[in-house]
Amino acid sequence: MKRVVLTLFFVVLALASINAKVYIRLVKTTSGGHTGAARAGIRTSVYEPMAFFEGDSLYIQFPANTVSSVIITNDSTDLAIMTRNFEQESSLISMDISSLRRYHPYNLSVNAFGVWWVGYFDYLETTSSQSIQKGFSFIVDDMGKERNYGIYSIAGNANPGWNYGISGIVSGQNSGTGIYGSSMQDEGFNTGGRFAGLFHGDLKTTDAVYASAYNTLADSRLNKDMEQLESDGLDKIMQVSVFRYGLKQFDVDNGSETIPLGYYNDDSGILDKEHYGLSGQEIKEIFPNLVTENQEGYLSINYVEMVPLLIQSIQELKTELDNTNAELESLKTGTKAITRTIDQTVMYQNTPNPFKEKSIVNCFIPQYVKDASFYLYDYSGRQIQCREIQDRGNVQIVVDGTELEPGIYLYSLIADGVIVDTKRMIHIE
């Protein structure tokens, strides 16, 4: 049966004993039967039964000889899980519910004084260290409805800035959270601190998130298998393309047509602005661990964890820049030495020229020149002579014509690995 379950119940835990009592608020049905259990009905104090469970036992307290039957049904199917009929004249009866699934919702129906009373409960751990107290609980569960709201709240027309749809405050000195939201079937967990809000599951928003700081857990004590990242971040970052783009509303396939979801707030102007970012499809190929695919199949990028990759790329660039600067300084030093050698080392034209028997090549080689050599080549480029020059200052190099064939020759002076000059001489018969 399709149903809407809207139950208001108040749970009070007595922590004096080892197993605390968890009370179940019962209401009188308006339909005269237990079908559609846990529907809200008319409250009355006349012959009102009281129910609670403690540990693995469910207790029902009532005026003597008024309860005839108790039915526990599965909240999701309305199928009877446990049924008990009574005839004894006792003011308190008990049922073993240890076979029920824990952390699961159930409907309770009690026939007392000929009237059905209904309630709703979650079968929870109720030891003194794990007791749970609920103030108000609303459960809406109807597969036939387009929308179901567990809590729907609107606040308005108070002083500006003082309207709260839902306000949650954690009081006392112990840890906890003002508002807890979960996308899972759970009753929460130890927050480990005091927070205004805690969400167990993904958090989604259609507009901007404003905060004074965003902190990501980065304590090495919470990590495992830490190792230095390999030095190829710069090469990978250079493969990333940066895009500018506009946003469009999400569409949902409705069979014969697609319907805009209206995901973004049109009034925020977010659809009119130009945006900048990366492509999830591209990043998935380069940094697959930074890309997540959501339930609708859309990709999202973990931009926060791209920051370490950018830092690594900057470090690699700094190392390359330092190496380049060192090479430039070395080149500058070498260039100065080369310039000095070229400026002050001189080789003159041979005399006589042309010559027959001998010719003199005059040179000036400074004292600081470490190595100096004289080379003679024929015009085809074949080396004829190579002389190491030991003298410094004004130096004369004698070329013996008797050792040469008639023709045109080239001669060069090289000082400290630098060609100072190259000239031409002519030998005749």
C-alpha positions as CSV (number, residue, x, y, z in Angstrom):
1,M,0.0,0.0,0.0
2,K,1.3,3.4,-0.9
3,R,1.5,5.5,2.2
4,V,2.7,8.7,3.8
5,V,4.2,8.1,7.2
6,L,4.2,11.3,9.4
7,T,5.0,10.4,13.0
8,L,5.7,12.8,15.8
9,F,7.3,11.0,18.7
10,F,9.3,11.9,21.7
11,V,12.0,9.6,23.0
12,V,13.2,9.9,26.6
13,L,16.2,7.8,27.7
14,A,16.6,6.8,31.4
15,L,20.3,6.4,31.9
16,A,20.1,5.2,35.5
17,S,20.2,1.5,34.4
18,I,22.7,-0.2,32.2
19,N,20.2,-0.6,29.4
20,A,18.3,2.7,28.9
21,K,14.6,2.7,28.2
22,V,13.6,4.1,24.8
23,Y,10.0,5.2,24.9
24,I,7.7,5.0,21.9
25,R,4.9,7.6,21.6
26,L,1.6,5.9,20.8
27,V,-1.3,7.8,19.1
28,K,-4.9,6.7,18.6
29,T,-5.8,5.9,15.0
30,T,-8.7,7.6,13.3
31,S,-9.4,4.7,11.0
32,G,-10.2,2.1,13.7
33,G,-7.6,-0.3,12.5
34,H,-3.9,-0.8,12.4
35,T,-3.6,-0.6,8.6
36,G,-1.4,2.3,7.7
37,A,0.5,2.1,11.0
38,A,2.1,5.1,12.6
39,R,-0.4,7.6,11.1
40,A,-0.9,10.6,13.3
41,G,-4.2,10.5,15.2
42,I,-6.1,11.9,18.1
43,R,-4.2,12.2,21.4
44,T,-6.0,11.1,24.5
45,S,-5.0,10.4,28.1
46,V,-7.9,7.9,28.8
47,Y,-6.7,4.3,28.9
48,E,-3.6,5.3,27.0
49,P,-1.0,2.5,26.7
50,M,2.7,3.2,27.0
51,A,5.4,1.4,25.1
52,F,9.2,1.3,25.3
53,F,12.0,-1.1,24.5
54,E,15.0,-1.8,26.7
55,G,17.9,-3.8,25.4
56,D,16.3,-6.6,23.3
57,S,12.9,-6.5,24.9
58,L,9.8,-4.5,24.0
59,Y,7.5,-3.6,26.9
60,I,3.9,-2.4,26.7
61,Q,2.3,-0.9,29.8
62,F,-1.5,-0.5,29.9
63,P,-4.5,-0.6,32.2
64,A,-5.2,-4.2,33.2
65,N,-7.1,-6.4,30.9
66,T,-7.2,-3.8,28.1
67,V,-4.6,-5.0,25.6
68,S,-5.6,-7.8,23.3
69,S,-2.9,-7.8,20.6
70,V,0.4,-6.3,19.5
71,I,1.6,-6.2,15.8
72,I,5.0,-5.1,14.6
73,T,5.3,-4.4,10.9
74,N,8.1,-3.5,8.5
75,D,8.0,0.2,7.9
76,S,8.8,-0.2,4.2
77,T,6.3,-2.9,3.3
78,D,3.6,-2.9,6.1
79,L,4.2,-6.7,6.3
80,A,3.7,-8.1,9.8
81,I,7.0,-9.1,11.4
82,M,5.8,-10.1,14.8
83,T,2.3,-10.7,16.2
84,R,1.2,-11.4,19.8
85,N,-2.3,-11.9,21.3
86,F,-2.9,-11.6,25.0
87,E,-5.5,-12.6,27.5
88,Q,-3.8,-12.2,30.9
89,E,-4.7,-9.4,33.2
90,S,-1.3,-7.9,33.5
91,S,-0.4,-4.2,33.4
92,L,3.0,-4.9,31.7
93,I,3.8,-7.3,28.9
94,S,7.1,-7.9,27.1
95,M,8.2,-9.2,23.7
96,D,11.7,-10.4,22.7
97,I,12.7,-8.3,19.6
98,S,16.3,-9.5,19.2
99,S,15.4,-11.1,15.8
100,L,14.7,-7.6,14.4
101,R,17.3,-5.8,12.4
102,R,19.0,-3.0,14.2
103,Y,19.0,0.5,12.9
104,H,15.9,-0.2,11.0
105,P,12.4,1.5,11.2
106,Y,9.4,-0.4,12.4
107,N,5.7,0.3,13.0
108,L,4.1,-0.7,16.2
109,S,0.3,-1.3,16.5
110,V,-1.4,-2.0,19.9
111,N,-5.1,-2.9,20.4
112,A,-6.0,-1.6,23.8
113,F,-9.6,-1.3,25.1
114,G,-10.8,-2.1,21.7
115,V,-9.0,0.8,20.0
116,W,-5.9,0.6,17.9
117,W,-2.9,2.7,19.0
118,V,0.1,3.1,16.6
119,G,3.7,4.3,16.9
120,Y,7.0,4.2,15.2
121,F,10.5,3.2,16.4
122,D,14.0,2.6,15.2
123,Y,15.5,-0.5,16.8
124,L,18.8,1.0,18.2
125,E,21.6,0.2,20.5
126,T,20.5,1.4,24.0
127,T,23.4,0.7,26.3
128,S,24.4,3.5,28.7
129,S,27.4,4.3,26.5
130,Q,25.4,4.3,23.2
131,S,22.1,5.7,24.3
132,I,20.1,7.8,21.8
133,Q,17.6,10.4,22.6
134,K,15.3,11.9,19.9
135,G,13.1,14.9,20.4
136,F,10.9,15.0,17.3
137,S,11.1,12.8,14.3
138,F,9.2,13.2,11.1
139,I,9.3,10.4,8.5
140,V,7.8,10.8,5.1
141,D,8.0,7.7,2.9
142,D,5.7,7.5,-0.2
143,M,6.9,6.0,-3.4
144,G,3.7,7.3,-5.1
145,K,4.5,11.0,-4.5
146,E,6.7,13.2,-6.7
147,R,8.5,14.7,-3.8
148,N,8.9,13.7,-0.1
149,Y,10.3,16.0,2.6
150,G,11.5,14.7,5.9
151,I,11.4,18.3,7.2
152,Y,10.1,21.2,5.2
153,S,10.6,24.6,6.9
154,I,10.2,28.2,5.9
155,A,11.1,31.3,7.9
156,G,10.5,34.9,6.8
157,N,9.5,38.5,7.6
158,A,11.5,38.7,10.7
159,N,14.3,41.3,11.1
160,P,16.6,41.3,8.1
161,G,19.3,38.6,8.6
162,W,17.4,36.9,11.4
163,N,15.3,34.4,9.4
164,Y,16.4,30.7,9.7
165,G,14.6,27.9,7.9
166,I,16.2,25.4,10.2
167,S,18.3,26.3,13.3
168,G,20.3,23.7,15.1
169,I,22.4,24.3,18.2
170,V,24.7,21.8,20.0
171,S,24.6,22.7,23.7
172,G,26.6,21.7,26.7
173,Q,30.4,21.1,26.8
174,N,30.7,17.8,24.9
175,S,31.5,17.4,21.3
176,G,28.8,17.3,18.7
177,T,27.2,19.2,15.8
178,G,24.4,21.7,15.4
179,I,23.1,20.1,12.2
180,Y,23.9,16.6,11.0
181,G,23.1,15.5,7.4
182,S,23.8,12.1,6.0
183,S,23.2,10.5,2.6
184,M,23.3,7.0,4.2
185,Q,21.1,5.0,6.6
186,D,22.9,5.8,9.8
187,E,22.4,7.4,13.2
188,G,25.6,9.5,13.0
189,F,29.0,9.0,14.6
190,N,31.4,10.7,17.0
191,T,32.2,14.0,15.5
192,G,35.5,14.3,17.4
193,G,34.9,18.0,18.1
194,R,32.3,20.7,18.1
195,F,30.9,21.9,14.8
196,A,28.0,24.0,13.5
197,G,27.3,21.4,10.8
198,L,28.5,18.0,9.8
199,F,27.6,16.2,6.6
200,H,28.2,12.5,6.0
201,G,28.4,12.2,2.3
202,D,28.8,14.5,-0.7
203,L,27.7,18.1,-0.3
204,K,26.2,19.8,-3.4
205,T,25.4,23.5,-4.0
206,T,24.2,25.4,-7.0
207,D,25.7,28.7,-6.2
208,A,28.8,30.2,-4.5
209,V,30.1,29.0,-1.2
210,Y,31.4,31.8,1.1
211,A,34.0,31.1,3.8
212,S,36.9,32.8,5.5
213,A,39.1,29.7,5.1
214,Y,39.0,26.3,3.5
215,N,41.0,23.7,5.4
216,T,41.9,20.2,4.1
217,L,43.3,17.6,6.5
218,A,47.0,17.3,5.7
219,D,48.4,15.7,8.9
220,S,51.0,13.1,8.0
221,R,49.8,11.0,10.9
222,L,46.6,10.4,9.0
223,N,48.3,9.4,5.8
224,K,49.9,6.1,4.7
225,D,52.4,5.0,2.1
226,M,53.7,8.6,1.7
227,E,56.5,9.0,-0.9
228,Q,58.1,11.8,-2.8
229,L,56.3,12.6,-6.1
230,E,58.3,11.8,-9.2
231,S,59.8,14.8,-11.0
232,D,57.5,14.8,-14.1
233,G,54.8,17.1,-12.8
234,L,55.9,20.0,-15.1
235,D,55.7,17.8,-18.2
236,K,52.2,16.7,-17.2
237,I,51.0,20.2,-16.3
238,M,52.2,21.4,-19.7
239,Q,49.7,19.0,-21.3
240,V,46.8,20.7,-19.5
241,S,44.6,23.1,-21.5
242,V,42.9,26.0,-19.9
243,F,39.5,27.0,-21.2
244,R,37.0,29.8,-20.8
245,Y,33.3,28.8,-21.1
246,G,29.8,29.5,-20.2
247,L,27.4,27.3,-18.1
248,K,24.1,25.8,-19.1
249,Q,21.4,24.2,-17.1
250,F,21.5,20.4,-16.7
251,D,18.9,18.4,-18.7
252,V,17.2,15.2,-17.7
253,D,16.0,12.7,-20.3
254,N,12.2,12.2,-19.8
255,G,11.8,9.6,-22.5
256,S,10.4,11.6,-25.5
257,E,12.0,14.9,-24.4
258,T,14.7,16.5,-22.3
259,I,13.6,18.8,-19.5
260,P,15.9,21.4,-17.9
261,L,16.6,20.6,-14.2
262,G,17.0,24.2,-13.3
263,Y,20.1,23.3,-11.3
264,Y,21.6,26.8,-11.4
265,N,19.9,29.8,-9.9
266,D,19.0,32.0,-12.9
267,D,18.9,35.1,-10.6
268,S,22.5,34.7,-9.4
269,G,23.9,35.6,-12.8
270,I,26.1,32.6,-12.9
271,L,24.8,31.6,-16.3
272,D,25.7,35.0,-17.8
273,K,29.3,35.1,-16.6
274,E,32.4,33.9,-18.4
275,H,34.1,31.1,-16.4
276,Y,37.6,29.6,-16.5
277,G,38.6,26.1,-15.8
278,L,39.8,22.7,-17.1
279,S,38.2,19.9,-18.9
280,G,37.3,16.9,-16.8
281,Q,37.7,14.6,-19.8
282,E,41.2,15.9,-20.4
283,I,42.3,15.8,-16.8
284,K,41.0,12.2,-16.5
285,E,43.6,11.2,-19.1
286,I,46.5,13.1,-17.4
287,F,45.6,13.0,-13.7
288,P,42.9,10.3,-13.3
289,N,43.0,10.4,-9.5
290,L,41.8,14.0,-9.6
291,V,38.6,13.3,-11.5
292,T,35.3,11.9,-10.0
293,E,32.2,10.9,-11.8
294,N,28.9,11.6,-10.0
295,Q,25.7,9.7,-10.0
296,E,24.5,11.5,-13.1
297,G,27.7,10.6,-15.0
298,Y,29.1,14.1,-14.9
299,L,32.8,14.7,-14.2
300,S,34.2,16.9,-11.5
301,I,37.9,17.9,-10.8
302,N,39.6,18.1,-7.4
303,Y,41.2,21.5,-7.9
304,V,42.5,21.5,-4.3
305,E,44.9,18.6,-4.9
306,M,46.1,20.2,-8.1
307,V,47.9,22.8,-5.9
308,P,50.7,20.3,-4.8
309,L,51.2,19.5,-8.5
310,L,51.5,23.2,-9.4
311,I,54.0,23.6,-6.5
312,Q,56.1,20.7,-7.8
313,S,56.0,22.3,-11.3
314,I,57.2,25.6,-9.8
315,Q,60.0,23.8,-8.0
316,E,61.1,22.1,-11.3
317,L,61.0,25.4,-13.1
318,K,63.1,27.0,-10.4
319,T,65.7,24.2,-10.6
320,E,65.8,24.6,-14.4
321,L,66.1,28.3,-14.1
322,D,69.0,28.0,-11.6
323,N,70.8,25.7,-13.9
324,T,70.3,28.0,-16.9
325,N,71.5,31.0,-14.9
326,A,74.6,29.1,-13.9
327,E,75.3,28.2,-17.5
328,L,74.8,31.8,-18.5
329,E,77.3,33.0,-15.9
330,S,79.8,30.4,-17.1
331,L,79.2,31.6,-20.7
332,K,79.6,35.2,-19.7
333,T,82.9,34.4,-17.9
334,G,84.1,32.5,-21.0
335,T,83.0,35.2,-23.3
336,K,84.9,37.8,-21.4
337,A,88.1,35.7,-21.6
338,I,87.5,35.1,-25.3
339,T,86.9,38.8,-26.0
340,R,90.1,39.7,-24.1
341,T,92.1,37.1,-26.0
342,I,90.8,38.3,-29.4
343,D,91.2,42.0,-28.6
344,Q,94.8,41.8,-27.4
345,T,96.3,38.9,-29.5
346,V,97.3,39.9,-33.0
347,M,98.6,38.1,-36.1
348,Y,99.9,40.3,-39.0
349,Q,100.2,39.6,-42.8
350,N,103.3,37.7,-43.8
351,T,106.1,39.5,-45.4
352,P,107.1,39.3,-48.1
353,N,104.0,38.1,-49.9
354,P,104.2,36.6,-52.5
355,F,107.4,34.9,-51.4
356,K,109.8,32.2,-52.9
357,E,112.3,31.1,-50.3
358,K,110.9,32.3,-46.9
359,S,108.3,34.6,-45.3
360,I,107.9,36.0,-41.8
361,V,104.6,36.1,-39.9
362,N,104.7,38.6,-37.0
363,C,102.4,38.1,-34.0
364,F,101.7,39.6,-30.6
365,I,100.7,37.1,-27.9
366,P,99.9,38.4,-24.4
367,Q,101.5,36.7,-21.3
368,Y,98.1,35.5,-20.0
369,V,97.5,33.3,-23.1
370,K,98.0,29.7,-22.0
371,D,98.1,27.9,-25.3
372,A,98.9,29.3,-28.7
373,S,99.4,27.5,-32.0
374,F,100.2,28.4,-35.7
375,Y,98.4,26.4,-38.4
376,L,99.1,26.3,-42.2
377,Y,96.7,24.9,-44.7
378,D,96.7,24.5,-48.5
379,Y,93.8,26.0,-50.4
380,S,91.9,22.7,-50.4
381,G,91.8,22.8,-46.6
382,R,94.5,20.2,-46.0
383,Q,96.6,20.9,-42.9
384,I,100.3,21.3,-43.8
385,Q,101.8,22.5,-40.5
386,C,100.9,22.9,-36.8
387,R,103.3,24.7,-34.5
388,E,103.0,25.2,-30.8
389,I,104.2,28.7,-29.8
390,Q,105.9,28.9,-26.5
391,D,107.1,32.5,-26.7
392,R,104.9,35.5,-25.6
393,G,105.0,39.1,-26.5
394,N,106.2,39.9,-30.1
395,V,106.8,36.6,-31.9
396,Q,108.1,35.9,-35.4
397,I,107.0,32.7,-37.2
398,V,109.2,31.7,-40.2
399,V,107.6,29.9,-43.1
400,D,110.2,27.9,-45.2
401,G,109.2,28.1,-48.9
402,T,111.5,25.3,-49.9
403,E,109.1,22.9,-48.1
404,L,106.1,24.1,-50.0
405,E,104.7,23.6,-53.4
406,P,103.9,26.8,-55.4
407,G,100.3,27.9,-54.6
408,I,98.0,29.7,-52.3
409,Y,98.0,28.9,-48.6
410,L,95.9,29.8,-45.5
411,Y,97.4,30.4,-42.1
412,S,95.8,30.9,-38.7
413,L,96.7,31.8,-35.1
414,I,94.7,30.0,-32.4
415,A,95.0,31.3,-28.8
416,D,93.3,29.4,-25.9
417,G,91.0,27.6,-28.3
418,V,90.0,30.8,-30.1
419,I,90.8,31.6,-33.7
420,V,92.5,35.0,-33.5
421,D,92.8,35.5,-37.2
422,T,93.2,33.7,-40.6
423,K,95.1,35.2,-43.5
424,R,96.3,34.1,-47.0
425,M,99.9,33.8,-48.3
426,I,101.2,33.0,-51.9
427,H,104.2,30.9,-52.7
428,I,105.8,31.2,-56.1
429,E,108.6,29.3,-58.0
